[in-house]
Amino acid sequence: MTRQPAPQISPVMRRLSAYIAQALGTPLPAAVVEKTKHHVLDTIAAILSGSRLPPGEMAISFVKTLGGAKEACVIGSRMVTAASNAAQANGMLAHADETDDSHSRSQTHPGCGIVPAALAMAEREHRNGTALLRAVALGYDVGCRLTQSLDAIRFRAEGHSTHSFGPMFGAAAAAGALAGLGEREARHLLSYTAQQASGISCWMRDEEHIEKAFDFGGMPARNGVAAAAMVAHGFSGVEDVFSGERSFFVAYGRAGHAPDPAELVRGLGERFEIMNTDIKRWSVGSPIQAPLDSLLELIRAHRIKADEVEKVVVRVSHQGVNTTGNRDMPDICMQHLCAVMLLDGGVGFESSHDRRRMRDRRVLALRGRIELQGDDALTRAMPSRQGIVEIGLRDGRRFRHHTKAVRGTPANPMTRAEVDAKSHELMAPVIGKARARRLCDAVWRLERVKDIRKLRPLLRA
């Protein structure tokens, strides 16, 4: 019998699979640990608040029909189910609206796919809090690099959903590390993930945010956990899906613009992508963050009242106009949210999700004086999501503010206290103020948690 030659494995795959296999045993720098806690708490808060929104309610009711081994909890409910089911539900809850984090350069919302996958597998495997933190940081490293290796902005412009591709690989890496996969198994894990990787950006036409919640969070989390569970069970696979004949990069390459597979391992262990990930100050769509920052600065600096306003011009990237211009959902409608901020002096979770106010006469009257424009310079500044707000008052005064570094971005990060306050505000209406306080404190002290299942009583509704 002729012996088959050993499979060719690229240096990129060898480095990446080793990094995944060694992640749980490799300490993280203190700053990375701290930032990872910020994103775990921020995502759990998004999950709990999302459990009471239509996409979250739909996800919970669907997963109830699936049954499955009692491996992981569905946050915001009393259900314990199979890890892949819990990951799908919690992923959808995490992106039930626009509360979760985002990573500009990779054009992804990493947390809503990666954190639910890591939580589910950590519960299944009885992992401790330190293992969870290392797995989550790993997921951000792998997932964000994946779409960057494809030139994320171009890849998305061509119709692919970067928001599905990157988080799926990140979820798989996090879940695979928590499942205890070795280097060869990690290679198989990536192949099973690549076979499931998909997504087209027609999610922009989803009017109820339900499919979008699945595309951004539910599908990536579920598929990543499924890939890890199958390989942990003994499934074998292709040794290197990223190189050779009919590889992932062959399938998703395009004429005139070759992918960059080396980006998958560039700076691994030195450049931690979670440090480059944004946490939203406002629970609204990403392109709206900068205009709200600018508008708040103008309101505070000049004590502007809504009835003084003659006209407002908001400038963002052309992509931002396409995503947020006169949308039917309050939390992703630029003109509506600017009107609400002018009337209220701020925007909270409740006001940004109040559909009734989209029919309010005062809001509509003010909204009619707000003009949204695409700006070539701000488009060229992408992936930096900048915004310019110009206000003209009835007395002739004119004011302008350009936000270049949105609050919550790496250039203007939120403090632990700010993340804690945002998270507590989102969680308290669902689980009560006292339990929300205990949950926040538990995440800040995750290294002391010996088994992630110990958090279940705090995560139930």
N, C-alpha and C positions, 0 to 999 in steps of 0.2 A: 504494500500500500504506500503510495507517494505521500510523503509528509508535506503538509501545507506550510508555506513560508510564514514566518512570524508577521503579524500585521504591522504595517507602517504607522507609527504614531508620531505626530508632529511635536516639535518642542513646545508649541503653544498648548497643546492638549496635555502633554506631560506636566507642564507647570501648573496649569489650571486644575487638573484632577488632583494633583498633590496638595494644592492649596485648599481645596474643598475637604479632602480627607484629613488634613492636619488642623483644620480651623478650630475645632473644639478644644484642642490641646495647646493652642497658641494664645497667650495673653494679649489683650488689646491695650494700646496706650490709654492713659486715664482720660484724656479729652475725648477719645472715641467712645469709651464706655459711657461717659456722661451724655454725649450727643445721641448715642443709641437709646438710652433711657428716654430722652426727649421724644424720640420717634415712636418707641413702643407705647408710651403713655398717650401721645397724640393720636395714634391709630386706635388704641382701645377706646378712647373718648369718641372718635369718629364712629366706631362700631356701635357703641351704646346709643349715641344720639341717632344713628342710622336705623337702629332696630325699631324705631317708632315712625319711620318714614315709609312711603309705599314700597320702594324697592326692598327695604329690609323686611317689611311684613310679608311680602311675596316670597322672599328667600326662605324665611323661617317656616312659612306654611308649606312650601315645597319640600324642604328637607324633612319635615315631619312625616311625609309619605314614603320616605326611602328606607327607614329602618336602619339596620347595620349595627355592628359591634359598638359597645359603649366605650369609645376611646378618647373623645374630646368633646368639650362643651360648645354649644352655640350661645355666644355671649348675648345677654339681654333676654334670655329665655331660661327655661329649666330643662332644656333638652341636652342629652349626651348621646352622641352618635359616632359613626365611623369618622376617622380623621379627615378623609377626603371630603365627606359631606359637611363636616364642621368648617373646614377651610373654605369651601364654596360659599356657605351661608355667611360666615364672618367676613369674607372678602367682599361680598355684595353689600353687607351692612357698612363696611368701611368706606365704600364709595357710593353709598345711597344718596349722597349729595356732594358738595364740594368742600368738605371739611378737611380732608386728608392731605398729606404732604405731596410735594412734587419735586422733580429733579430736572432742571431746565435743559442742561446739555443733552441728556438722554431722551428728552421728551417723554418722560414717564411719570406716573404716580406710583413710586415703588412700594410705599408702605401698605397700601390696601391689598396688594397681592402677597408680599413677602411676610409681613407680620402675622396675618392669619394662618399662613402655611406653617410658620415656625411655631406659633402657639399650639396648633393642632398636633404637630409631630412631637413637640416637647411634652405635651400631655400624654400622648400615646406611649412614649418611651420613658416616662417618669423622669425627665431631665430637670436639672436645677436652673436657677435663674442666671447663673454665669454662662451656662451652655446656651441658654436662649439668647442672651445678649451677643455672644460670639457668632451664633448662627444668623441672627438678624443682620449684623454688620457684614458678614460674608454675603448674604443675599443681596444687599445693596451693591457690594463690590462687583458681583457677577452680573446682576441684572442691568445695572446702569452701563457697564462696559459693553454689554451685548449690543444694545441699540447704537451706542457710540461707534462700535466697530462697523456698523452699517451706514454711518453718516445719518444720524437720527432725523434731522430736519428734512433732508432729501427723501429719506425712506418714507417718512410720514406724508410728504408732499405727493409722493407717487401713489398714495392710497392705502399703504399699510398702516396698521394700528401699532405704533411703537408702544402704546400703553398696554398692549396685550403681550407683545413679544418679550420686552425686557423683564417685567415683573414675573413672567412665567419661569424664565431661567433663574431669576433670583429666588423665587419660591422653591424651585427644585433644589438649588444649591443649599439653601437653609435647611430644608426638610431632609435632604440626603445626609448632611453633616449630623443632624440630630438622630438619624436612623443608624448612624455608625458605619457608613459606607467607607470602604477603602479606596485606594487610587483606581484600581481597575473597575470597581463598581461605580465610582464617580464618572468614569468615562461612559459607561453604559447608561447611567442616569442622564447625562447630557444628550445622548442619542435619543432616548425615549422622550425627553423634553422637546428636542428639535422636531420629532415627528408630530408632536401635538401643537407646536407653535403655529399660531395663525392669528388672523385679525385684520379687518379692513376698517377704514376710518369713516364708514357710513354711520357709525355710532352718533355722529354729530346730528343726525336727523331723528334721533330718539327723543320723543317729546315728553316721556314720563320718567326718564333716567333709569328705567329698569334694565333694559338691555345694556346700557352703558355701565351700570353697576356690575353686571356679569362680565362684560368685556374687559373692564379695568381691574376688577378685584376678584370676582368669583371664579372665573375661568382660569386665570393664572394660578391662583392659590390651589384650586382643586387639581389641576393638571400637574403642578409641581409636586404636590403630596402624592398623587397617584404614581408618578414616575419613581419617586423615592421608595414608596411602599412595594412596588413591583420588583425593583432591583433588590431591595432588602429581602424579599421573598425568594430570590434566586434567579430572576429573569436575567438572561444574558443579552448582549446587544453588540452593536457596532463599536469598535474600539476608538474610532476618531471621526465623529460626525462633522468636524470642522475642517477637515482636509481630505484630499484625494478625490477620486471619481464620484460625481453626483453628491458632493458634500453640501452642507447647509449654505456655505458661502457661494458655491456654484449656483444653487437654486435661487438665492436672493441677491446675487451680484447683478450688475446691469452694465450695458455697453457704455464706455466712456467714463465710468466711475466705479473703480474696483473697491470692494470692502477692504477693511484693514483688520484681519484676524489678530494681529499682534496687540491690538488695543485690549483684547480680552485679558492679557496678563501684564500690560504696561503699568508699572508702579504698584503691583500687588504687594500688600504688606507695608507700603509706604504712603500711597495715596488712597485714603479711605473715602469711598464715594458718599457715605452717609454724612461726612463733613461738608459735602457740596450739595446737600439736599435742603430744600426749603420747608419750613413749617408755616402754614398760613396764619396770619394774624386775623384775617376775616374768613368766616365760613362761607366763602363764595368762590366762583370760578377764578382760576389763576390770572387771566388777563385783567380782571377787575381789581386786583390787589393794589397795583400802583396808583390808579386813579383815586381809589378810596383813601390811600395814604396822602395823596396830594390834596384832595378835597378837605380832609380833616385838618391838615396843616393850615390851609387857607381859612377855614371856618374859625379855628382857634386864634390864628394870628390877627385876623381882621374883624372878629366877632360878627361874622356874616349871618344874617337871618334869611330864611327861605323867601319871605315876602319882599326882600330887597333885590332879589335876583332877576335880572332881565334876560340873560342868556348864559349858558354854560357850553363850552366846547371841550370835549374830551378827545384826546389823541392817543392812540395805541397802535400796535402793529396791524397790518392788514389781516393777519390771521386772527388777532384778537377781536377785530370788528366782526369777522365772519362767525366767530364762536359765540359772541355775547350781544350782538346788536339786536335789540328789540325781541329777545327771546320770550317764550311764553312761561318759563319757569323763573320765579323771582330770584333765586340764588345764582342764576347765570345770565341775568339781564342787566347790562351795564346802565342803561338809562334809568331803569326803575330803582336800582340800588343807589345811584347818585342822588336821585330825588328823595329817597328815604333818608339818606345821610343828611341832606340839607334840612329836612324837616325835623329830624330827631337829634341831630348833632352827633350821631354815631350809628353803627350798624351792629346788632347782635344776632345770635343764632335765630332767636324767635322772629325778629323783624325781617331777617333775610329769607325766611321760609314762610312768611304769611301771605298766602295767595290772595286773601281778601283785599289786601292793600293794593294789589295790582288793578283793582277796580275803584279804589278810593279817589274821589274827585280832586282832592288836594294833591295827591301823588300824581294823578294823570295830568293835571294842569301844569305842574312843575316839570314833569317828564317831557311835556311838549316843548319846553324851552331848553332842552338838553340835546346837543348835537354830537354824534359820535363820528369821528373821522379816522381813516387809516392814514398812517404817516410813514413815508418811505424811510426816513432816518431811523425811526423806531423799529421798523421791520428789519433794517440792516443790523440793528443792535441785537436782534435775537441770537441766542436764546435768552438773553437778558430781557425780562419782561418789564419794560419801562412804561411810564405814562405821563402825559402832560394834561393839566386841567387849566383852562382859562375861564375866568368868571367876569362877566360884565354886570354891574349893578345899575339900578334905575337912576341913581344920582350921577352916573357918568364914570365912576371909578372902575378901574380894570385891574385884575390881579391874575397872576400866572404862577404855577408851581410845577416843576419837573421832578418826578421821583425816578431816580436812577437805580437806587438800591432799596428794594421793597423790604419793609420790616419782616423779619423771618428768614431772609435769604442769608447766605454765608457772609456777604458784605455788610449786613445789618441784622445780626442774629437776635432772636428773642432770648431772653434770660430764662433760667429755670423757673423763676417766679411767674413770668408771663405764660410759659407753657403750662405750668400748674394751674394758673387761674383760668386759662382757656379750657383746659381739660375738665376741671371741676365744674365749670359752668355748663359744659355739654353733658356731663354724666349725672349731675344732681337731679334733674327732672325725671330721670329714668330709675335710678337706684337710691335716691335720697341723699341729702347733703352729708350725713354722717358716714355712710358707706362709701360715698364718692371720696371723702377725705381719706378714709382708710386705704382705698384702692390707690389713690395717688401716692400715698406714703409707701405702700408696698412696692410700687414700681421703682420709686427712688431708692429703695433698699433691696433691689432684686437679687443681689449677691447673697442675701441671707435666706432666700427662698430655696428650700432643699428639693422640692418637687413642685413643678408648675401647677399640678392638680390642686395644690393648697389654695390657689387663687380662686377656685371655682365659686365658693360662697360669695366672694366679692363681685363676681362677674354676672351672677344671676339677676334677673329682673324680679 
